[in-house]
């Protein structure tokens, strides 16, 4: 057992209001400079929708992530020799039209325009060419279906839906959408790392954060292609690749990442997971419909004495083990089985998990009141305006039972809490809903508390980094020879 520590995250989609405060906080802090105008290390997408960059989920187009060929796990991009043959022409690279051409406005014209009978305007001007341009796309072009349902109909996840289900999604009286905030997943088996010809991308041993070494990066951009989530960007001014660093300078001082700290809906949770690195290749090769369960099995119980002993042997100190025991991510992902990875079929084993959304879930209304004639306060899965097949395509590799179980448990918790707080649902009905899923009243109350009433320390369990000890250890002769202890340069797997 090779126990490693990973700083992991959970986003609770039922609480996301799509305000983009997280995106702006990240943009102001990390990408407000020339060459990075189009970079959104954090972006919020509307689903159904094509996302950013356009149709990033379609790996027949971009060839990102991994696939199983025979008994081997291979990059979709191809073998290393094939990758090198495309060094100067990469057909799977997103082009500017897949993002958008960054622009500004001629604001000075508003102040310096000569006298005229017409109101002066600030025309858009390209940040790349410096020429006037017509704006045809943007980072949130189809936000709230604002780009018209035409964009949303190109969502790759609609492929499995029937014509009737697709039509229902965009029918005015049934129109529904929800938000998915996205950052780098800091995967356990990152495709960007394995695709980089210059070995510029690495995974930090102490916390699992995936970074780009700017000194080694040669701007080949295979990391952009290799990442199926398209969360690595190319800085056209610097000639280097850049990506989300999970604000590790903030975390090293005990602060939450900027997008987490600024989140209005408080949808974000951060904590430590312990996992068995020896099983990464085995799990990544799992059958597609079993990927979610296999990834859960990779996560270890931080209270298990065997796991604790193995973690200590690998240099993980007791403070980090203690943080893993209190991790909200472990509870959502492993203990409660509510949080699921986004597109686990890409086989990168992402460490950003999502609690799926329930809204809109209310029963039908008549004369302004809920119609409870059937005894159900919430609508059934079959009547959900978001088809289960669509949700399964996003969060459970098409395995509908996994997403159904998670949603039913969320419904059961809501039913129980409404029965306790409002009283318009019978206690018997609430208890029955939970017993079917093996959820106890204590567990329901804890899920509700961590969802709706969490304190800062509940949402963010940030372990002490003790960077001064790490630096001293790595720079000392003994540290270089032994290479053990917390924060040491433990060799990190570069993919199977």
C-alpha positions, 0 to 999 in steps of 0.5 A, a space after each residue: 500500500 502506497 499511501 499518498 495525501 491529496 488536497 481534494 475539493 467538492 462543489 455542491 451544485 444545488 447551492 451554485 447561483 451562477 454569479 461568477 464571483 469565483 471567476 472574477 476573483 481568480 481572474 483578478 488574482 492570476 490572469 489579469 495580464 497580457 497573453 492571459 486575457 482569454 484564460 479562465 482558470 475558474 469558469 462557471 458553465 450553464 448546463 445544458 450548454 457547450 461549455 468553455 472552450 466550445 464542446 470541450 467534453 467531445 473527446 472525438 474532437 480533442 482526443 484528451 484523457 486516457 483510453 483502454 486498448 487491450 490490457 493497456 492504458 494509453 493516452 488518446 493522443 497516441 504514443 509518445 513517438 506519435 505525439 512527437 511527430 505532431 510537434 509542429 502541427 497538433 490537429 487536436 488543439 483548440 483554436 481561438 474560435 473554440 475559446 474567443 478572441 479577447 477584446 477591449 474597447 476604445 474607451 479613450 474615444 468617449 473622452 477625446 472624440 471631436 464634437 459631433 451630433 452623434 453620441 460617441 461609442 467605444 468600439 471593440 478592439 482585439 487584444 491580439 491584433 489591435 484591430 477593430 472586431 465584431 464580437 461573436 463569442 465570449 467566455 460565458 456566451 451561452 450563460 443561462 442559455 443567453 446565446 440561445 438554445 442553439 448553443 445548448 443543443 450542441 451539448 455532447 451530453 444530449 447524445 443519449 437522450 430521446 428527441 422528446 427528452 431533448 425537446 422538453 429541456 428547451 420547452 419554455 414552460 419546462 425550461 431548466 438549466 443549472 450551473 457547473 463551476 470548473 477549475 483544474 481537477 488536480 487529477 491522480 492520473 493527469 493526462 496533461 502531465 503524461 502528454 508533456 514532451 518536456 516533463 514540465 508538468 509535475 504533481 507536488 508530493 505533499 498535496 497532489 497539486 498539479 503544476 507547470 514548471 515555467 522554466 522547463 515549459 517549451 510551449 508545445 501545448 500537448 498538455 492542452 490537448 492531453 487534458 480532457 477538461 481543457 484546463 491548461 491554457 497557453 499564454 501567447 505572450 509568454 510562450 508558456 502553458 499555465 493552469 490553476 495552481 489551487 492558490 497553493 501560496 494561500 493554502 500554505 498560509 492557512 487561507 482558502 483558495 481565492 475562488 473558494 473564499 469568495 464563493 457567494 453560495 458557499 458551495 465549495 469544500 476543501 479537505 485532504 484525502 488519503 489514497 493508495 497510489 499503487 492502485 492508480 493504474 488498476 482503477 484507471 483501467 476499470 470498465 467505464 460504468 464501474 469507474 465511479 465505484 472504483 475511484 471511491 475504492 481508491 480512497 482510504 479510510 483515514 481512521 483505519 490503523 493500517 492506513 495510518 501506519 502506512 501513511 506515516 511510513 510514507 512521510 505523512 505526518 499526524 497533522 495531515 492525517 488528522 486533517 484527513 479525518 475531519 475532511 468534508 470531502 471524505 464525508 461527501 465522497 466516500 462516507 455519504 457517497 453523494 459527491 461524484 466526479 465529472 466525466 470519470 470516463 476520461 480516466 484521469 481520476 479527478 479530485 474535484 467532485 460534485 454533489 449533483 443538483 436537485 432543482 427544480 424538484 417541487 411537485 406540481 402546483 395548483 392555485 398557488 399551492 403544492 399538489 400533494 394528492 399523491 403524497 409526494 412533496 417532491 417530484 419523482 425521478 421519472 418526472 424530473 425536468 433534468 433527465 436522469 440519463 443526462 445527469 448520468 452522462 455527466 457524473 456517473 459514466 452513464 451508470 444511472 443507478 449511481 446517480 439515482 442513489 445519490 439523488 434519492 439520498 439528497 431527496 430523503 434528507 430534504 424530506 426528513 428535514 422538511 418534516 422536522 422543520 415545517 411539518 407538512 410531510 409525515 414523519 413516517 414518510 420521511 423515515 421510510 424514505 431514509 430507511 430505503 437508502 440506509 440513511 439514519 436520522 443522525 446522518 441526515 442531520 449531519 448532511 443537512 448541517 454541512 450543506 446549509 449551515 457550515 462554518 468556515 472551518 467545516 468547509 475548509 479543513 486546510 492542513 498545516 504545510 510547514 513549508 520552512 521544514 520542507 525547504 530545510 529538509 529538501 536542501 539538506 544533504 540528509 534530506 537529499 539522500 533520504 528523501 523521506 518525511 512530510 513534504 519530501 520529494 516522493 517520486 510521483 507516477 507519471 501515468 501508467 
